[in-house]
Amino acid sequence: MINRKRVKEGIIGYAFISPIVIALAIFLVWPVCESFYYSFTDYNPLRQQEYKGTFNIQEMLQEYLMVFDLKNLNREKLIKRFDLVDFLQTQLGLHLTQKQKDAVHRYFDSKKLIGDFASLKLDHIVSVSRFMKDYMAKDSNMFQHYKPPWLGWKNFENMIHDLYFWISLKNSIMFSLIVTPIQTFLALLLALAANQKIRGVKFFKTSFFIPSITSSAAISVIFMMLYSKPGVINRLLSYFGMPPVDWLNNVSTALPAIMLMNIWTTAGYFMVVFLAGLQGIPTSLIEAAELDGAQGWTRLWKIIMPLLKPQIAYVVTLGLIGTLQVFDQIYFLIKTQENYTTSMFIYTNAFSYGRMGYASAVAVAFFGIILLFTVIQRHLVSEETYF
């Protein structure tokens, strides 16, 4: 027998969570699925508006056909030499597939178009989709909406042979493998220091946590000034007789400079995570160890570190994912492609070059790499560590 009370409670519960579920489906799940689809196509967002754009068909035909005297027009001759495919591609800038070209040759009524052109019956302003619908006997729906050409695995093949993809992937992995251990170690040291009962500890906690909640754009501007040739760092170096360094435009120094900045901005947040773990350790355990004669170093390794395993696993997992996906700091500060990370490489291909299909393929591959790193990390750490 169905328990009506439980069913009612279930409906109410699902009703409460439905807004966030719908939002996640629209803004997370659907874009991810779209990205998977576009990774197999030659998707170009600039071409989406091709069939919606309007133009003056009468004037453009006159210019294309070089005909300005419509009274003495030889229609038959004009119909024979009129090439609509060439007109659409050269005059309107459309990118036609072979199927669209074949449909134009088969079903486009050139006779009707030239007749309306000679009789001045053409609409002055018309969209491409409406124009094709008016003069094609069949398959005009091929020009109503942009459908990216299907490429199959070609984008992934191009990715494998793209030198800059491998450079960006190497930079991302190197960034992650260097920054994650350092920021984890530094955050743990800061947490141990902040856990001491000394004067000014609240100011210490606040000052190290503020960078993690400050806008990346603001922090990037600060570090841009620090790393510039007349900046503070180069001035300090000049006191020791060292020449100024162009930190952000030098291939060998740009990425390490961003690593230092990233460590500084994230260590404060992870410090709070470790601090919460430290304050959750029962003081009775520490006091019992002290009574047994355990020194500070022994207490750290035998009691504190084992009890902090869940926090360490959490920090390392978030650190790996975050550093592999680093984008904003690279976007604001680095201009040399040799120092791009994979996220920046994806952005450049998608929004600077309009190669959205290729960028989606790289994003899908990069998603797999991040997933692989996360799975390996989970296998290296026992399941009990997370609980």
C-alpha positions in Angstrom: 0.0 0.0 0.0 1.3 3.4 -0.9 2.1 5.6 2.0 0.5 8.9 1.0 2.3 10.9 3.7 5.7 9.7 2.5 4.7 10.5 -1.1 3.5 14.0 -0.1 6.8 14.6 1.8 8.8 13.4 -1.2 6.9 15.8 -3.6 7.4 18.7 -1.3 11.1 17.9 -1.0 11.6 17.6 -4.7 9.6 20.9 -5.1 12.1 22.7 -2.8 15.2 21.4 -4.6 13.7 21.8 -8.1 15.0 25.4 -8.6 18.6 24.5 -8.1 18.3 21.2 -10.1 16.7 23.2 -13.0 19.5 25.9 -12.7 22.2 23.2 -12.7 20.6 21.5 -15.7 20.4 24.7 -17.7 23.7 26.3 -16.8 25.9 23.2 -16.2 24.6 20.0 -17.6 23.3 21.4 -20.9 26.5 23.4 -21.8 28.6 20.3 -21.0 26.5 18.2 -23.4 26.6 20.9 -26.0 30.4 21.1 -25.7 30.7 17.3 -26.3 28.5 17.7 -29.4 30.4 20.7 -30.8 33.8 18.9 -30.3 32.9 16.8 -33.3 31.9 19.7 -35.5 33.4 22.8 -37.2 31.2 25.1 -35.0 31.8 28.8 -35.5 29.6 31.1 -33.4 30.1 33.9 -35.9 28.2 32.0 -38.5 25.1 31.6 -36.4 23.9 35.0 -37.5 24.6 34.4 -41.2 21.0 33.5 -42.1 19.4 36.1 -39.8 21.4 39.1 -41.2 19.5 41.4 -43.6 20.7 43.0 -46.8 19.4 45.1 -49.8 19.0 42.4 -52.4 18.1 44.8 -55.3 21.3 46.9 -54.8 23.6 43.9 -54.2 22.3 42.2 -57.3 22.9 45.3 -59.4 26.4 45.6 -58.2 27.1 41.8 -58.6 25.6 41.6 -62.1 26.9 45.0 -63.1 23.5 45.9 -64.5 22.1 49.4 -64.0 19.8 49.8 -67.1 16.8 47.5 -66.2 14.7 48.6 -69.2 17.0 47.0 -71.8 17.8 44.0 -69.7 18.4 40.6 -71.5 16.9 38.3 -68.9 17.8 35.0 -70.6 21.4 35.9 -70.8 21.4 37.2 -67.3 19.8 33.9 -66.0 22.5 31.8 -67.7 25.5 33.7 -66.2 24.0 34.3 -62.7 25.7 32.0 -60.2 23.8 32.1 -56.9 26.4 30.0 -55.0 29.1 32.5 -55.9 26.8 35.4 -55.0 26.0 34.0 -51.6 29.6 33.3 -50.8 31.3 36.4 -52.2 28.6 39.0 -51.6 27.0 37.8 -48.4 29.9 36.0 -46.9 28.1 32.7 -46.4 29.9 29.5 -45.8 28.0 26.9 -47.7 28.3 23.1 -47.3 28.3 20.8 -50.3 24.7 19.8 -49.6 23.6 23.4 -49.6 25.4 24.1 -52.9 23.7 21.0 -54.4 20.3 22.2 -53.2 20.8 25.6 -54.6 21.8 24.2 -58.1 18.7 22.0 -58.0 15.9 24.0 -56.5 16.7 27.7 -56.7 14.4 29.6 -59.2 16.8 31.9 -60.9 14.2 32.8 -63.5 11.8 34.1 -60.9 14.6 36.1 -59.1 15.8 37.8 -62.3 12.2 38.6 -63.2 11.5 40.2 -59.9 14.9 42.0 -60.1 14.0 43.4 -63.6 10.5 44.4 -62.5 11.8 46.1 -59.2 9.6 43.7 -57.2 12.4 42.7 -54.8 12.2 43.7 -51.1 14.8 46.2 -50.3 15.7 44.7 -47.0 15.4 41.0 -46.6 17.1 38.3 -44.5 19.0 35.4 -46.1 16.5 32.8 -44.7 13.5 34.7 -46.1 15.3 35.2 -49.4 16.0 31.5 -49.8 12.5 30.6 -48.7 11.0 32.8 -51.4 13.0 31.5 -54.3 13.7 27.9 -53.5 11.2 25.3 -54.5 12.5 22.8 -52.0 15.0 22.4 -49.1 14.9 26.1 -48.1 14.9 24.9 -44.5 18.7 24.2 -45.0 19.1 28.0 -44.8 16.9 28.8 -41.9 19.3 27.8 -39.1 23.0 27.4 -38.9 24.1 23.8 -38.5 27.8 23.2 -37.9 29.5 20.8 -40.3 30.2 17.4 -38.8 33.9 16.6 -38.6 33.9 13.4 -36.6 37.3 12.9 -34.9 39.1 15.5 -37.0 39.3 18.1 -34.2 40.9 15.6 -31.9 43.4 14.6 -34.6 44.3 18.3 -35.1 44.7 18.6 -31.4 47.2 15.7 -31.3 49.3 17.4 -34.0 49.0 20.9 -32.5 52.3 21.9 -30.9 50.8 24.7 -28.8 48.2 22.4 -27.3 51.1 20.2 -25.9 52.9 23.3 -24.7 49.8 24.5 -22.9 49.1 21.1 -21.4 52.7 20.8 -20.2 52.4 24.3 -18.6 49.1 23.3 -16.9 50.6 20.1 -15.5 53.8 21.8 -14.4 51.8 24.6 -12.8 49.7 22.1 -10.9 52.5 19.8 -9.7 54.5 22.8 -8.4 51.8 25.0 -6.9 49.6 22.3 -5.2 52.3 20.9 -2.9 53.7 24.3 -2.0 50.3 25.9 -1.3 49.3 22.9 0.7 52.5 23.0 2.8 52.3 26.7 3.3 48.6 26.6 4.2 49.4 24.0 6.9 52.2 26.0 8.3 50.0 29.1 8.5 47.2 27.1 10.1 49.6 25.7 12.8 50.8 29.3 13.5 47.3 30.7 13.6 46.2 27.9 16.0 48.6 29.2 18.7 47.1 31.3 21.5 49.2 34.4 21.1 48.4 38.1 20.8 47.5 39.4 17.4 46.6 36.0 16.0 43.2 37.3 14.7 45.0 40.0 12.7 47.3 37.3 11.4 44.4 35.1 10.3 42.6 38.0 8.6 45.6 39.3 6.7 46.4 35.9 5.2 42.7 35.2 4.3 42.0 38.5 2.6 43.8 37.7 -0.7 41.6 34.6 -1.2 38.4 36.7 -1.3 39.9 39.6 -3.2 39.0 40.0 -6.9 41.5 38.3 -9.3 41.4 41.4 -11.5 42.5 43.6 -8.5 45.2 41.2 -7.5 46.5 40.9 -11.1 46.8 44.7 -11.3 48.8 44.7 -8.1 51.2 42.0 -9.3 51.4 43.6 -12.7 52.8 46.7 -11.0 55.1 44.6 -8.8 56.4 42.6 -11.8 56.8 45.6 -14.2 60.3 46.8 -15.1 60.1 50.0 -12.9 58.2 47.9 -10.2 59.1 47.2 -6.6 60.8 43.9 -7.3 63.2 45.3 -9.9 64.0 48.2 -7.7 65.0 45.8 -4.9 67.2 43.9 -7.4 68.8 47.2 -8.5 70.1 47.7 -4.9 72.1 44.5 -5.4 73.5 45.6 -8.7 71.2 43.3 -10.7 69.6 44.3 -14.0 65.8 44.7 -14.3 63.9 41.6 -15.4 60.8 41.7 -17.6 59.0 39.1 -15.5 55.8 38.7 -17.4 57.1 38.9 -21.0 60.0 36.6 -20.5 59.2 33.0 -21.3 61.4 31.6 -18.6 60.0 33.8 -15.8 56.4 34.5 -16.7 54.9 31.2 -15.4 56.9 31.0 -12.2 55.8 34.6 -11.5 52.1 33.6 -11.8 52.8 30.5 -9.7 54.1 32.7 -6.9 51.0 34.9 -7.2 48.7 31.9 -7.2 50.3 30.4 -4.0 49.9 33.7 -2.2 46.2 34.1 -3.1 45.1 30.5 -2.3 47.1 29.6 0.7 44.9 31.8 3.0 41.7 29.9 2.0 43.3 26.5 2.6 44.8 27.8 5.9 41.2 28.2 7.1 40.4 24.6 6.1 43.4 23.3 8.0 42.6 25.6 11.0 39.1 24.1 11.2 40.6 20.6 11.2 43.1 21.6 13.9 40.5 23.1 16.1 38.4 19.9 15.7 41.2 17.8 17.3 40.3 17.0 20.9 42.7 18.7 23.3 42.6 15.6 25.5 44.6 13.7 22.9 47.3 16.4 22.8 47.4 16.6 26.6 47.7 12.8 27.0 50.6 12.8 24.5 52.3 15.6 26.5 51.9 13.6 29.7 53.5 10.6 28.0 56.5 12.7 27.1 55.8 13.2 23.4 57.7 16.3 22.1 56.2 18.8 19.6 57.5 17.1 16.5 56.3 13.7 17.6 52.8 15.1 18.5 52.7 16.7 15.0 53.5 13.5 13.1 51.9 10.9 15.3 48.7 12.7 16.3 47.9 15.9 14.4 48.9 14.9 10.8 46.9 11.6 10.9 43.8 13.4 12.2 44.2 16.0 9.4 44.1 13.5 6.6 40.6 14.4 5.5 41.6 18.1 5.3 44.8 17.3 3.4 42.9 15.1 0.9 40.3 17.9 0.4 43.0 20.6 0.0 45.1 18.5 -2.5 42.0 17.6 -4.5 40.8 21.2 -4.8 44.4 22.4 -5.4 44.9 19.9 -8.3 41.6 20.8 -10.0 42.0 24.6 -9.4 45.6 24.8 -10.6 44.9 22.7 -13.7 42.1 25.0 -14.6 43.9 28.3 -13.8 42.8 31.0 -16.2 42.1 34.4 -14.9 45.6 35.2 -13.7 47.0 33.9 -17.0 44.5 36.0 -19.0 45.3 39.2 -17.1 49.1 39.0 -17.0 50.5 36.7 -19.7 50.6 37.6 -23.4 53.1 35.0 -24.7 51.5 31.9 -26.2 54.4 29.8 -25.0 53.2 30.4 -21.4 49.5 29.7 -22.0 47.9 27.1 -19.8 45.3 24.8 -21.4 42.3 26.9 -20.2 43.8 30.0 -21.8 44.5 28.0 -25.0 40.9 26.9 -25.1 39.7 30.5 -24.6 41.9 31.9 -27.3 40.8 29.3 -29.9 37.1 29.8 -29.0 36.8 33.6 -28.7 39.8 35.0 -30.5 40.0 32.7 -33.5 36.3 31.6 -33.5 37.3 27.9 -33.6 34.6 26.9 -31.1 34.5 23.3 -32.4 38.3 22.8 -31.9 38.2 24.5 -28.5 35.4 22.2 -27.4 37.4 19.2 -28.4 40.4 20.5 -26.4 38.0 21.1 -23.4 36.6 17.6 -23.6 40.1 16.1 -23.7 41.2 18.4 -20.8 38.1 17.3 -18.8 39.3 13.7 -19.2 42.8 14.6 -18.1 41.5 16.4 -14.9 39.2 13.5 -14.2 42.1 11.1 -14.6 44.3 13.1 -12.1 41.4 13.2 -9.6 40.8 9.5 -9.9 44.5 8.7 -9.4 44.6 11.0 -6.4 41.6 9.3 -4.9 43.2 5.9 -5.4 46.4 7.0 -3.8 44.6 8.1 -0.7 42.4 5.6 1.2 38.7 6.0 1.1 38.5 6.4 4.9 40.6 9.6 4.6 37.6 11.6 3.2 35.4 10.8 6.1 
